[in-house]
Amino acid sequence: MGTTMDMVTSNTAEILKKGLLLIGHTAFDYRMRCFSIYLSELKKWNKAYNLTRIRSDEDIVIKHFLDSLLYLKAIPRGSLRVADVGSGAGFPGIPLKIVRPELEMFLIEPSGKKAAFLRHIARRLQIDKIEIIEKRVEEIQVSQELKAAVDIVLTRALFTIKEFVRRAAHIVKPTGIFMLSKGPKVTEELQKAEDLEFELLKIPLPHTDIIRYIVIVKGKRTAAG
């Protein structure tokens, strides 16, 4: 995997280290190498495929890597099956997998070019227990594309809360949970989702004045409807 931080400047590496600590995780050498490779490959592919509009090293580290890792505040411990719906360039699934390698991760991404990048970065990082599914979540069938339902399904501001639960309920265990990262308009969305049983975590994004809201919806009441 290599031992250098070649694409991460000392300043960017320090931003990542401090951010990891603020979220409650240690900046192990292995993790730092993985994020360095991820940053390098993302920037290379971005030139040709426009995977993300965020361009600078510091912004990628803060607004993609650290922002993705805020989900760790909500994900229970253990070897869980997790689906990242609309994974794009791998957010939040790959950062979560780097820090929590015991998670069995399914990256669901219908775009061919983005799915190709996800396969590439999974190989480049030598990640096991990860699978890329190049389909829309509505098209996925348990026992076919997914061998079994997942414990957690999450997405990063891709859907409204109610829409996400409706679209992804069929791939989640009846006792599983849905997770979404939202901004300041989360209150309006939650008012439209009064019939759902949810928990809300308010988490500051390191190195910014941005507050993220992780919405956790329990699946038992929603999987059937």
BAFI-3210 file (N, C-alpha, C; in Angstrom, 3 decimals, decimal comma, padded with zeros to 6 digits):
// residues 225
n [1|2|3|4|5|6|7|8|9|10|11|12|13|14|15|16|17|18|19|20|21|22|23|24|25|26|27|28|29|30|31|32|33|34|35|36|37|38|39|40|41|42|43|44|45|46|47|48|49|50|51|52|53|54|55|56|57|58|59|60|61|62|63|64|65|66|67|68|69|70|71|72|73|74|75|76|77|78|79|80|81|82|83|84|85|86|87|88|89|90|91|92|93|94|95|96|97|98|99|100|101|102|103|104|105|106|107|108|109|110|111|112|113|114|115|116|117|118|119|120|121|122|123|124|125|126|127|128|129|130|131|132|133|134|135|136|137|138|139|140|141|142|143|144|145|146|147|148|149|150|151|152|153|154|155|156|157|158|159|160|161|162|163|164|165|166|167|168|169|170|171|172|173|174|175|176|177|178|179|180|181|182|183|184|185|186|187|188|189|190|191|192|193|194|195|196|197|198|199|200|201|202|203|204|205|206|207|208|209|210|211|212|213|214|215|216|217|218|219|220|221|222|223|224|225]
n.u [000,817|002,109|004,097|004,137|003,054|002,427|000,604|-000,614|-000,209|001,819|000,294|-002,344|-002,397|-002,216|-004,633|-006,367|-005,530|-006,114|-008,848|-009,781|-009,199|-010,889|-013,323|-013,144|-011,351|-008,275|-005,366|-004,033|-001,112|-001,774|-004,400|-003,948|-002,323|-004,129|-006,085|-004,477|-003,834|-006,406|-007,157|-005,257|-005,914|-008,569|-008,280|-006,846|-008,668|-010,732|-010,091|-010,680|-013,251|-014,864|-015,788|-016,303|-017,215|-015,737|-012,471|-009,946|-007,249|-007,550|-010,306|-011,442|-010,595|-011,896|-014,660|-015,430|-013,997|-013,879|-016,487|-017,939|-017,176|-018,577|-020,810|-019,969|-020,520|-023,032|-023,220|-023,537|-021,329|-019,493|-019,592|-021,169|-023,591|-023,585|-025,125|-024,348|-026,071|-026,266|-023,525|-021,594|-018,483|-017,640|-018,498|-020,476|-019,233|-016,537|-014,600|-015,732|-015,296|-012,504|-011,877|-013,462|-012,878|-014,099|-016,712|-019,092|-019,361|-021,519|-021,548|-023,704|-024,289|-025,459|-024,220|-022,033|-019,328|-018,688|-019,052|-017,012|-014,779|-015,109|-014,693|-012,036|-010,734|-011,269|-009,783|-007,257|-006,845|-006,831|-009,051|-011,107|-014,242|-016,068|-018,364|-019,363|-022,278|-023,754|-026,308|-029,589|-031,029|-033,686|-033,859|-032,539|-032,497|-033,018|-031,297|-030,475|-028,814|-028,007|-027,012|-028,202|-030,400|-029,493|-027,994|-027,785|-028,688|-027,514|-027,226|-026,002|-027,348|-028,875|-031,554|-034,888|-035,989|-038,314|-038,577|-036,207|-036,473|-038,697|-037,700|-035,540|-036,302|-036,764|-034,321|-033,356|-033,021|-035,849|-035,416|-033,485|-031,710|-032,054|-029,943|-029,289|-027,491|-027,933|-028,541|-029,183|-031,938|-033,207|-035,223|-037,607|-037,965|-038,281|-040,691|-042,411|-042,211|-043,476|-044,630|-042,610|-040,272|-037,681|-034,283|-032,212|-029,033|-026,851|-024,048|-020,905|-018,998|-015,629|-013,120|-014,709|-017,580|-019,839|-022,784|-023,802|-026,589|-027,383|-029,734|-031,472|-033,373|-035,559|-036,107|-038,156|-040,880|-041,103|-040,346|-042,387|-043,939]
n.v [-001,210|001,113|003,683|006,389|009,808|011,059|012,619|014,222|017,173|018,411|020,153|019,468|016,821|017,250|018,533|016,408|014,546|015,953|016,277|013,607|012,951|014,759|013,686|011,393|009,333|007,607|008,696|006,487|005,150|003,435|004,218|006,874|006,476|005,165|007,191|009,062|007,798|007,544|010,266|011,040|009,352|010,090|012,754|012,389|010,900|012,688|014,694|013,681|012,573|014,131|013,663|014,925|018,208|019,505|020,568|021,293|020,007|020,356|020,939|018,586|016,762|017,791|018,247|015,946|013,528|013,815|014,704|012,466|010,670|011,449|009,901|007,818|008,447|007,529|004,884|001,648|-000,511|-003,393|-006,112|-005,178|-005,182|-002,870|-000,559|001,854|004,196|005,645|006,212|007,593|009,048|007,473|008,286|008,220|005,741|004,604|006,122|005,398|002,651|002,550|003,416|001,749|-001,212|-003,668|-003,537|-004,758|-003,676|-002,234|-000,589|001,331|002,416|003,852|005,122|004,527|005,466|006,370|004,054|002,548|003,930|003,425|000,644|000,621|002,103|000,503|-001,776|-000,585|000,224|-002,179|-003,324|-005,526|-007,304|-005,603|-004,389|-003,395|-002,230|-001,740|-000,273|001,243|001,832|001,017|-001,014|-003,168|-006,468|-008,410|-011,367|-011,623|-009,329|-008,428|-010,583|-010,867|-008,991|-005,719|-004,338|-001,617|001,162|003,858|007,306|010,241|013,054|012,668|012,052|013,027|012,469|010,806|009,860|008,426|006,344|005,070|004,238|002,564|000,665|-002,045|-003,360|-003,462|-004,956|-005,890|-005,002|-003,163|-000,017|003,309|005,882|009,311|012,178|015,517|019,057|022,398|022,580|020,396|020,240|021,009|018,851|016,749|017,395|016,650|014,001|012,786|010,373|008,567|006,784|008,280|009,364|012,140|013,385|015,978|017,287|018,852|019,751|019,114|021,719|023,640|025,897|024,540|022,692|019,392|017,209|014,110|011,909|009,282|006,634|004,243|000,931|-000,939|-000,143|000,882|-000,730|-002,161|-000,230]
n.w [000,000|000,323|001,996|002,271|002,631|000,207|-001,353|000,448|002,020|004,751|006,240|005,494|006,353|009,076|009,579|009,056|011,025|013,445|013,086|013,106|015,775|017,099|016,431|017,775|017,249|016,599|014,817|013,293|011,610|009,489|008,840|008,052|005,808|004,117|003,733|002,482|000,039|-000,972|-001,271|-003,207|-005,421|-005,864|-006,685|-009,078|-010,686|-010,687|-012,453|-014,951|-014,728|-013,123|-010,387|-007,972|-006,904|-005,089|-004,632|-003,440|-001,367|001,422|001,668|000,671|002,612|004,905|004,147|002,883|003,840|006,766|007,243|006,391|008,372|010,598|010,911|012,471|015,061|015,410|014,565|015,781|017,733|016,506|014,059|011,544|008,842|006,324|004,155|001,769|000,231|-002,942|-003,245|-004,706|-005,012|-002,999|-000,505|002,361|002,696|002,175|003,793|006,306|006,271|006,256|008,841|010,392|009,841|010,271|009,487|007,170|004,035|001,633|-001,312|-003,001|-006,137|-009,013|-011,208|-013,851|-014,203|-011,664|-010,157|-011,289|-010,341|-007,599|-007,503|-008,300|-006,221|-004,034|-004,673|-004,777|-002,151|-000,987|000,307|002,115|002,468|001,142|-001,252|-004,467|-005,857|-008,811|-009,286|-008,983|-005,778|-005,586|-007,425|-006,422|-005,194|-002,343|-001,607|-004,156|-005,689|-003,194|-000,682|001,767|003,942|005,229|008,247|008,655|006,718|004,916|003,863|002,235|002,383|000,078|-000,335|000,779|004,171|004,478|001,859|001,519|003,409|002,311|-000,209|000,411|002,277|001,727|001,703|004,234|007,443|009,495|012,087|011,659|010,933|009,560|008,352|007,960|006,866|007,591|006,993|008,284|007,679|008,612|010,553|009,284|007,539|009,344|010,489|008,525|008,697|010,813|011,469|011,708|013,741|015,278|015,996|016,790|016,197|016,979|015,580|015,493|012,619|012,333|012,294|011,151|011,190|010,851|011,494|011,642|011,271|012,273|011,349|012,728|011,935|013,106|012,006|012,423|012,377|009,881|007,769|006,539|005,407]
ca.u [000,000|002,996|004,297|004,333|001,886|002,892|-000,352|-001,161|000,767|001,879|-000,846|-003,547|-002,287|-002,504|-006,086|-006,987|-005,224|-006,884|-010,251|-010,021|-009,187|-012,099|-014,446|-012,966|-010,593|-006,834|-004,795|-003,042|-000,388|-002,528|-005,514|-003,412|-001,891|-005,340|-006,684|-003,563|-004,051|-007,767|-007,086|-004,473|-006,669|-009,748|-007,866|-006,493|-009,892|-011,613|-009,724|-011,334|-014,632|-015,617|-016,462|-016,716|-016,939|-014,778|-011,197|-008,710|-006,945|-008,130|-011,764|-011,770|-010,389|-012,920|-016,048|-015,732|-013,511|-014,336|-017,944|-018,399|-016,885|-019,516|-021,737|-019,440|-021,175|-024,339|-023,143|-023,184|-020,137|-019,712|-019,436|-022,491|-023,744|-023,958|-025,275|-024,218|-026,917|-025,809|-022,184|-020,814|-017,043|-017,329|-018,823|-019,520|-018,859|-015,111|-014,015|-016,216|-014,636|-011,101|-011,797|-014,152|-012,710|-014,932|-018,014|-019,277|-019,867|-022,079|-021,621|-024,737|-024,050|-025,870|-023,385|-020,944|-018,000|-018,459|-018,889|-015,667|-013,843|-015,261|-013,993|-010,609|-010,194|-011,335|-008,591|-006,045|-006,704|-006,815|-010,132|-011,965|-015,620|-016,691|-018,964|-019,949|-023,478|-023,991|-027,749|-030,372|-031,433|-035,003|-033,716|-031,809|-033,317|-032,348|-031,041|-029,850|-027,671|-027,626|-027,282|-029,091|-030,711|-028,427|-028,326|-027,843|-028,623|-027,264|-027,020|-025,451|-028,138|-029,339|-033,012|-035,580|-036,031|-039,395|-038,286|-035,136|-037,056|-039,563|-036,921|-034,525|-036,809|-036,758|-033,000|-032,986|-033,661|-036,954|-034,881|-032,367|-031,877|-031,718|-029,205|-029,107|-026,821|-028,714|-028,137|-030,072|-033,358|-033,671|-036,458|-038,727|-038,141|-038,775|-042,116|-043,136|-041,959|-043,919|-045,029|-041,406|-039,603|-036,330|-033,399|-031,450|-027,753|-026,314|-022,603|-020,115|-017,997|-014,336|-012,448|-015,692|-018,686|-020,985|-023,389|-024,491|-027,628|-027,525|-031,080|-031,477|-034,756|-035,660|-036,748|-039,214|-042,196|-041,111|-039,989|-043,574|-044,662]
ca.v [000,000|002,284|004,209|007,835|010,689|011,859|013,583|014,997|018,083|018,310|020,908|018,672|015,665|017,717|018,752|015,088|013,980|016,658|015,974|012,255|013,007|015,460|012,762|010,338|008,214|007,831|008,797|005,435|005,250|002,728|005,070|008,028|006,017|004,921|008,470|009,696|007,145|007,914|011,647|011,056|008,723|010,913|013,925|011,917|010,540|013,854|015,474|013,107|012,131|015,109|012,908|015,839|019,625|019,952|020,346|021,459|018,924|020,643|020,818|017,162|016,139|018,234|018,160|014,580|012,497|014,019|014,761|011,077|009,970|011,841|008,782|006,927|008,805|006,867|003,469|000,798|-001,345|-004,749|-006,421|-004,935|-005,058|-001,469|-000,158|003,288|004,404|006,824|006,381|008,577|008,767|006,644|008,968|008,063|004,349|004,247|006,608|004,576|001,349|002,724|003,529|000,584|-002,264|-004,847|-003,371|-005,308|-002,466|-002,329|000,735|001,279|003,585|003,509|005,736|003,635|006,014|006,416|002,663|002,139|004,504|002,702|-000,642|000,920|002,508|-000,672|-002,586|000,182|000,232|-003,591|-003,459|-006,697|-007,134|-004,445|-004,774|-002,280|-002,654|-000,683|-000,209|002,086|001,047|000,437|-002,186|-004,220|-007,478|-009,230|-012,750|-011,562|-008,415|-008,512|-011,940|-010,759|-007,612|-005,064|-003,796|-000,157|001,767|005,288|008,135|011,554|014,183|012,364|011,982|013,448|011,376|009,878|009,246|007,449|005,182|004,372|003,627|001,604|-000,204|-003,466|-003,987|-003,332|-005,876|-005,258|-004,343|-002,319|001,429|004,206|007,053|010,375|013,390|016,655|020,395|023,140|022,456|019,074|020,376|021,014|017,485|015,910|017,710|015,896|012,574|012,589|008,986|007,753|006,794|008,720|010,017|013,178|013,739|017,262|017,069|019,859|019,275|019,669|022,773|024,531|026,288|023,804|021,668|018,323|016,514|012,720|011,408|007,821|006,160|002,816|000,263|-001,914|000,367|001,469|-001,677|-002,604|000,862]
ca.w [000,000|000,370|003,347|002,254|002,582|-000,906|-001,869|001,544|002,596|006,205|006,770|005,288|007,247|010,435|009,606|009,153|012,351|014,467|012,867|013,608|017,244|017,526|016,245|018,768|016,693|016,537|013,470|013,083|010,344|008,448|008,430|007,347|004,478|003,323|003,344|001,533|-001,252|-001,382|-001,739|-004,438|-006,510|-006,119|-007,471|-010,425|-011,407|-010,764|-013,638|-016,133|-014,509|-012,332|-009,333|-006,916|-007,185|-004,073|-005,310|-002,665|-000,436|002,741|001,597|000,524|003,922|005,861|003,688|002,452|004,761|008,145|007,225|006,324|009,622|011,645|011,104|013,503|016,321|015,456|014,197|016,927|017,602|016,020|012,632|010,970|007,390|006,089|002,753|001,488|-000,953|-003,672|-002,666|-005,471|-004,987|-001,843|000,752|003,463|002,906|002,235|005,044|007,418|006,160|006,650|010,303|010,981|008,833|010,546|008,836|005,832|003,379|000,288|-001,918|-004,039|-006,993|-010,374|-012,249|-014,274|-013,965|-010,218|-009,723|-011,713|-009,368|-006,340|-007,643|-008,351|-004,924|-003,148|-004,991|-004,445|-000,695|-000,562|001,283|001,991|002,954|000,500|-002,525|-005,211|-006,582|-009,799|-009,534|-008,085|-004,615|-005,834|-008,299|-005,718|-004,552|-001,335|-002,047|-005,483|-005,591|-001,777|-000,195|002,920|004,310|005,986|009,561|008,553|005,392|005,123|002,677|002,566|001,845|-001,282|-000,343|001,994|005,136|004,147|000,561|001,719|004,092|001,349|-001,292|000,860|003,343|001,355|001,867|005,645|008,375|010,226|013,290|011,254|011,046|008,457|008,815|006,977|007,323|007,133|007,393|009,189|007,338|009,059|011,341|008,344|007,050|010,428|010,679|007,504|008,953|012,197|011,692|011,860|015,034|014,949|016,965|016,095|016,796|016,507|015,639|014,765|011,664|012,737|011,528|010,520|012,077|010,318|012,334|010,927|012,026|011,870|011,638|012,861|011,879|013,429|010,869|012,722|012,009|008,535|006,722|005,828|004,747]
c.u [000,847|003,056|004,395|002,998|002,033|001,903|-000,996|-000,060|000,761|000,703|-002,136|-003,552|-002,640|-004,000|-006,818|-006,765|-006,067|-008,379|-010,625|-010,113|-010,450|-013,340|-014,341|-012,197|-009,123|-006,351|-003,673|-002,359|-001,165|-003,668|-005,021|-002,937|-003,092|-005,955|-005,793|-003,747|-005,412|-007,781|-006,374|-005,277|-007,920|-009,394|-007,499|-007,755|-010,796|-011,333|-010,463|-012,831|-015,472|-016,453|-016,982|-016,368|-015,966|-013,379|-009,977|-008,528|-007,651|-009,646|-012,200|-011,660|-011,527|-014,329|-016,429|-015,299|-014,095|-015,857|-018,538|-018,263|-017,798|-020,551|-021,266|-020,039|-022,484|-024,282|-022,738|-021,897|-020,506|-019,556|-020,795|-022,446|-024,324|-024,053|-025,218|-024,923|-026,550|-024,409|-021,326|-019,348|-016,634|-017,667|-020,269|-018,867|-017,386|-014,414|-014,457|-015,503|-013,169|-010,970|-012,443|-014,069|-013,571|-016,319|-018,014|-020,025|-020,345|-022,259|-022,565|-024,654|-024,392|-024,988|-022,186|-019,567|-017,687|-018,266|-017,504|-014,611|-013,913|-014,556|-012,489|-010,051|-010,259|-010,143|-007,322|-005,780|-006,662|-007,846|-010,875|-013,317|-016,236|-017,197|-019,595|-021,115|-023,887|-025,461|-028,363|-030,875|-032,781|-034,931|-033,080|-032,783|-032,479|-032,402|-030,525|-028,632|-027,129|-027,972|-028,253|-029,328|-029,614|-028,945|-028,562|-027,825|-028,484|-027,060|-026,612|-026,212|-028,657|-030,862|-033,585|-035,682|-037,092|-039,137|-037,223|-035,670|-037,911|-038,752|-036,030|-035,034|-036,667|-035,401|-032,521|-033,717|-034,810|-036,506|-033,718|-032,666|-031,446|-030,961|-029,042|-028,368|-027,536|-028,129|-029,205|-031,557|-033,964|-034,995|-037,691|-039,021|-038,746|-040,253|-042,985|-042,985|-042,368|-044,269|-043,834|-040,845|-038,134|-035,608|-032,560|-030,176|-027,249|-024,807|-021,877|-019,128|-016,662|-013,785|-013,416|-016,681|-019,977|-021,476|-024,091|-025,511|-027,747|-028,896|-031,024|-032,929|-034,764|-036,544|-037,948|-040,583|-042,276|-040,905|-041,210|-044,274|-043,772]
c.v [001,254|002,869|005,723|008,563|011,611|012,918|014,427|015,871|017,938|019,035|020,102|017,451|016,066|017,983|017,423|014,467|014,621|016,364|014,592|012,245|013,686|014,574|011,584|009,132|008,607|007,846|007,780|005,628|004,600|003,604|006,268|007,646|005,795|006,221|009,217|009,125|007,543|009,325|011,731|010,510|009,522|012,114|013,540|011,656|011,755|014,698|014,986|012,893|013,071|014,434|013,801|017,268|020,215|019,584|020,387|020,311|019,141|020,465|019,362|016,462|016,504|017,876|016,803|013,555|012,660|014,073|013,350|010,374|010,391|010,740|007,824|007,219|008,042|005,363|002,638|000,017|-002,708|-004,876|-006,358|-004,911|-003,673|-001,211|001,363|003,549|005,721|007,195|007,398|008,193|008,032|007,240|008,691|006,689|004,049|004,841|005,787|003,227|001,432|002,730|002,339|-000,585|-003,496|-004,734|-004,064|-004,246|-002,746|-000,910|000,660|002,558|003,236|004,078|004,839|004,166|006,070|005,005|002,135|002,682|003,756|001,342|-000,435|001,234|001,363|-001,592|-001,887|000,187|-001,182|-003,848|-004,772|-006,388|-005,825|-004,883|-003,550|-002,826|-001,510|-000,670|000,865|001,221|000,371|-000,857|-003,381|-005,181|-008,262|-010,681|-012,793|-010,640|-008,356|-009,907|-011,934|-009,283|-007,046|-004,572|-002,289|000,243|003,268|006,005|009,522|012,626|013,943|012,415|012,755|012,221|010,340|009,147|008,160|006,177|004,376|003,606|002,478|000,576|-001,688|-004,137|-003,971|-004,378|-005,166|-004,522|-003,404|-000,840|002,141|005,395|008,044|011,526|014,588|017,965|021,067|023,037|021,131|019,152|020,338|019,610|016,590|016,172|016,957|014,385|012,205|011,138|008,061|007,876|007,132|009,296|011,019|013,495|015,033|017,221|018,173|019,193|019,916|020,698|023,724|025,008|025,599|022,781|020,653|017,667|015,099|012,248|009,882|007,376|004,658|002,117|-000,572|-001,451|000,792|000,443|-002,128|-001,477|002,007]
c.w [000,000|001,757|003,390|002,256|001,375|-001,385|-000,775|002,124|004,109|006,848|006,654|006,197|008,673|010,604|009,788|010,527|013,442|014,337|013,372|015,130|017,764|017,400|017,218|018,282|016,520|015,093|013,305|011,736|009,206|007,929|007,616|005,947|003,567|002,845|002,352|000,131|-001,820|-001,963|-003,084|-005,621|-006,861|-006,989|-008,909|-011,251|-011,603|-012,006|-014,874|-015,946|-013,654|-011,236|-008,213|-007,314|-006,165|-004,546|-004,402|-001,677|000,899|002,729|001,442|001,875|004,873|005,385|003,115|003,511|006,161|008,228|007,190|007,670|010,774|011,901|012,206|014,874|016,501|015,191|015,413|016,679|017,030|014,523|011,960|009,451|007,110|004,584|002,654|000,167|-001,632|-003,252|-003,415|-005,542|-003,703|-000,496|001,152|003,580|003,065|003,455|006,262|007,436|006,573|008,170|011,004|009,995|009,053|009,916|007,475|005,037|001,955|-000,246|-003,112|-004,865|-008,445|-011,483|-012,572|-013,945|-012,472|-009,657|-010,111|-010,754|-008,041|-006,388|-007,629|-006,963|-003,919|-003,389|-004,525|-002,939|-000,110|000,533|001,045|002,625|002,446|-000,871|-003,176|-006,026|-007,503|-010,224|-008,660|-006,939|-004,838|-006,646|-007,598|-005,039|-003,544|-001,788|-003,485|-005,422|-004,158|-001,275|000,983|003,211|005,209|007,341|009,509|007,086|005,606|003,803|003,128|001,798|000,433|-001,386|000,844|002,901|004,742|002,829|000,716|002,375|003,116|000,302|-000,827|001,863|003,018|001,523|003,319|006,479|009,093|011,487|012,961|011,374|009,764|009,054|007,666|007,631|006,719|007,640|008,237|008,876|007,809|009,805|010,441|007,839|008,122|010,714|009,681|007,699|010,374|012,504|011,889|013,271|014,793|016,165|016,182|016,875|016,159|016,699|014,877|013,809|012,016|011,751|010,819|011,590|011,647|011,347|011,429|011,864|011,471|012,330|011,634|012,938|012,148|012,408|011,163|012,236|010,544|007,434|005,915|005,077|004,476]
res [m|g|t|t|m|d|m|v|t|s|n|t|a|e|i|l|k|k|g|l|l|l|i|g|h|t|a|f|d|y|r|m|r|c|f|s|i|y|l|s|e|l|k|k|w|n|k|a|y|n|l|t|r|i|r|s|d|e|d|i|v|i|k|h|f|l|d|s|l|l|y|l|k|a|i|p|r|g|s|l|r|v|a|d|v|g|s|g|a|g|f|p|g|i|p|l|k|i|v|r|p|e|l|e|m|f|l|i|e|p|s|g|k|k|a|a|f|l|r|h|i|a|r|r|l|q|i|d|k|i|e|i|i|e|k|r|v|e|e|i|q|v|s|q|e|l|k|a|a|v|d|i|v|l|t|r|a|l|f|t|i|k|e|f|v|r|r|a|a|h|i|v|k|p|t|g|i|f|m|l|s|k|g|p|k|v|t|e|e|l|q|k|a|e|d|l|e|f|e|l|l|k|i|p|l|p|h|t|d|i|i|r|y|i|v|i|v|k|g|k|r|t|a|a|g]
***
